[in-house]
Amino acid sequence: MNIRIIILALALSLTLPLLAQTRDIAQSYALESQADFIGSLEIMRELSAADPQEPFYQVRIAWLEYLLGRYERSISSYRKAIGLRDNLDARVGIINCHLALGDYRLALSATDSLLVEHRQNPQLLAKAAYAAYLLKEHSLAADYYIRLIQVYPWDMESRGYLVNNLYLAGRVDEARAEYRLLKKYYPLSGIVAQYKSVLE
């Protein structure tokens, strides 16, 4: 019986250090919260190597690459995730990378493709509007914000962006009507202050 205890103790002494070295996703999140994106990414790469068919690990790797400003690598990881399981998270991640890279036309095109299936998705509508704004296509940006406001009429940030884009597009009467609503519901908006002398 003593020999069994010795063998068990020996096995535990060899196994415990290995278990202590095992890192998990919680540690990755903890490092990310401390802005240690490289450390967080290292853990995610280890987890992905151990479970290469897990699409979420690729999405998380892509997100951390994005935070590090490695947008091309991020796109590659998002595409790997899509290859494992098509998902809107990764597709929106690719759009974010295009926006960060200044590829606004690609971002708008990708968003428009997704809006065919997800017509009222507020995140996609906001991304499309932002891409159009960056392309200085203010009337188009306003049209996306109008769609967004139809779904979420009390989203005052989007309503402010709508006012701004309507005005920049020369659609002043529409801008004035939306400005009045914004002022009524959220008078502290920076857009209210910015356009007070123009739209009142």
C-alpha positions in Angstrom: 0.0 0.0 0.0 2.9 2.4 0.7 4.1 1.9 -2.8 0.8 3.1 -4.2 0.9 6.2 -2.2 4.5 6.8 -3.4 3.5 6.3 -7.0 0.5 8.6 -6.6 2.6 11.3 -4.9 5.2 11.0 -7.7 2.5 11.3 -10.4 1.0 14.3 -8.7 4.4 16.0 -8.3 5.0 15.5 -12.1 1.5 16.6 -13.2 0.9 19.7 -11.0 3.6 21.8 -12.6 2.1 21.1 -16.0 -1.3 22.0 -14.8 0.0 25.2 -13.2 1.5 26.2 -16.6 -1.8 25.8 -18.4 -3.2 29.1 -19.3 -6.9 29.8 -20.0 -9.1 32.3 -21.7 -9.8 34.1 -18.4 -6.1 35.0 -18.2 -6.3 36.4 -21.7 -9.2 38.6 -20.8 -7.4 39.7 -17.7 -4.3 40.7 -19.6 -6.4 42.5 -22.2 -8.1 44.5 -19.4 -4.5 45.6 -18.4 -3.8 46.6 -22.0 -1.3 43.8 -22.3 -2.5 42.8 -25.7 0.6 40.9 -26.7 0.4 38.7 -23.6 -3.3 38.2 -24.1 -2.7 37.3 -27.8 0.0 34.8 -26.8 -2.5 32.9 -24.7 -5.1 32.9 -27.4 -2.6 31.5 -29.9 -1.8 28.7 -27.5 -5.4 27.9 -27.0 -6.0 28.0 -30.8 -3.1 25.7 -31.4 -4.6 23.2 -28.9 -8.1 23.6 -30.5 -7.6 24.7 -34.1 -11.2 24.1 -35.1 -12.6 26.6 -32.6 -13.7 29.7 -34.5 -14.1 32.0 -31.5 -10.4 31.7 -30.8 -9.7 33.1 -34.2 -12.2 35.9 -33.7 -10.4 36.7 -30.4 -7.0 36.6 -32.0 -8.3 38.9 -34.7 -9.6 41.3 -32.1 -6.3 41.5 -30.3 -4.4 42.0 -33.5 -6.8 44.9 -34.3 -6.1 46.4 -30.9 -2.4 46.2 -31.7 -2.9 48.0 -35.0 -2.1 44.9 -37.0 -5.1 45.3 -39.3 -3.9 43.0 -42.1 -3.2 40.2 -39.6 -6.6 40.9 -38.0 -8.3 40.5 -41.4 -6.5 37.2 -41.9 -7.7 35.8 -38.6 -11.2 37.0 -39.1 -11.2 35.2 -42.4 -9.9 32.0 -40.7 -12.8 32.3 -38.3 -15.3 32.7 -41.1 -13.8 29.6 -42.8 -14.5 27.6 -39.6 -17.9 29.1 -39.0 -19.5 32.0 -40.9 -20.4 34.7 -38.4 -21.3 38.3 -38.4 -18.8 39.2 -35.7 -15.9 38.4 -37.9 -17.5 40.1 -40.9 -18.0 43.3 -38.9 -14.4 42.9 -37.6 -13.2 43.0 -41.2 -15.2 46.1 -41.9 -13.6 47.7 -38.8 -10.2 46.8 -40.2 -11.0 48.4 -43.6 -12.1 51.5 -41.8 -8.9 51.6 -39.7 -6.8 51.1 -42.9 -8.6 54.0 -44.7 -10.2 51.6 -47.1 -13.6 53.3 -46.8 -15.0 52.1 -50.2 -14.2 48.5 -49.3 -15.8 49.0 -45.9 -18.9 50.5 -47.5 -19.1 47.7 -50.1 -18.8 45.0 -47.4 -21.4 46.6 -45.2 -23.8 47.0 -48.1 -23.5 43.3 -48.9 -24.3 42.4 -45.3 -27.2 44.8 -45.2 -29.0 42.8 -47.9 -29.5 40.0 -45.3 -29.4 42.1 -42.2 -31.5 45.2 -43.3 -32.1 46.7 -39.9 -28.9 45.8 -38.1 -27.9 49.0 -36.3 -24.2 48.2 -36.1 -24.1 47.7 -39.9 -26.1 50.8 -40.6 -23.8 52.8 -38.4 -20.7 51.4 -40.1 -22.1 52.1 -43.6 -23.0 55.7 -42.5 -19.6 56.2 -41.1 -17.8 54.9 -44.2 -20.0 57.1 -46.4 -19.2 60.1 -44.2 -15.5 59.4 -44.5 -15.9 59.2 -48.3 -17.6 62.7 -48.0 -20.8 61.1 -49.4 -22.9 63.0 -46.9 -26.3 62.4 -48.5 -25.7 58.7 -48.6 -24.5 58.8 -44.9 -27.7 60.6 -44.0 -29.8 58.0 -45.7 -28.1 55.3 -43.6 -28.7 57.3 -40.4 -32.4 57.8 -41.4 -32.7 54.0 -41.6 -31.0 53.6 -38.3 -33.3 56.3 -36.7 -36.3 54.4 -38.0 -35.2 51.4 -36.0 -33.9 53.3 -32.9 -35.6 56.7 -32.8 -34.2 57.6 -29.4 -30.5 57.0 -30.4 -29.5 60.6 -30.0 -25.9 60.1 -31.0 -27.1 58.8 -34.4 -29.7 61.6 -34.7 -26.8 64.1 -34.2 -24.8 62.5 -36.9 -27.9 62.6 -39.1 -28.3 66.3 -38.5 -24.6 66.8 -39.4 -24.7 64.8 -42.6 -28.0 66.3 -43.8 -26.6 69.7 -43.4 -23.3 68.8 -45.1 -25.3 67.3 -48.0 -27.2 70.5 -48.4 -30.5 69.0 -47.2 -31.0 71.9 -44.8 -34.8 71.6 -44.3 -34.4 68.0 -43.3 -31.4 68.9 -41.1 -33.5 71.6 -39.4 -36.4 69.2 -38.6 -34.0 66.6 -37.2 -32.1 69.3 -35.3 -35.4 70.4 -33.6 -36.0 66.8 -32.4 -32.4 66.5 -31.2 -32.7 69.7 -29.3 -36.1 68.6 -27.8 -34.8 65.2 -26.7 -31.1 65.9 -26.0 -30.3 69.6 -25.7 -26.8 68.8 -24.4 -25.7 67.3 -27.7 -22.6 68.8 -29.1 -24.4 69.0 -32.5 -27.1 71.2 -30.9 -24.4 73.7 -29.8 -22.5 73.4 -33.1 -25.6 74.1 -35.3 -27.5 76.5 -33.1 -26.7 79.6 -35.1 -27.3 77.8 -38.4 -30.4 75.8 -37.9 -32.5 77.8 -35.4 
